[in-house]
Amino acid sequence: MAVSPFHFHRLFKQVVGATPREYARAERVARFGQALDARPAESAEAAYGAGFGSELARLSGRERGAGHDPRRAARAAAKAS
């Protein structure tokens, strides 16, 4: 069954509760948070591994309510060293 992009978008939002773009970003942010929690000192590696194309993209995602504070992660990494 083929559906138009518009209809797919509408159905996706109805079923999932978010647009495909919002869903993809939320998934990337969640993966980033998990990777950062596992290894706080490796922020850039966690960002690229989660699918962000740059540090700037990662930072803008964090500002949108990702739930992890980069300063807190840096302090935790410093204490662990």
Residue, then its C-alpha position, 0 to 999 in steps of 0.5 A: m500500500a503506497v501513501s503520499p509523503f503528506h499522508f505518511h507524515r500525517l499518519f506518523k504524527q497521529v500514531v507516534g505523537a511526533t513528526p518524523r523529524e521530531y522523532a528522529r531528533a529525540e532518538r538521536v538525543a536519547r542515544f547521545g545521552q546514553a553514550l554520554d552517561a556511559r563515558p562523560a569525557e568523550s562528548a564529541e565521540a558520543a555526539y557523532g555516534a548518536g548521529f549528530g553531524s557536528e558539535l554545534a548540532r549536538l549543542s543545539g539539541r541539548e538546548r532543546g531539552a535533552g536533559h543532560d548538562p554538559r558542564r555536569a558531565a565534564r565535572a563528573a569526568a574530572k572527578a573520575s580521573 
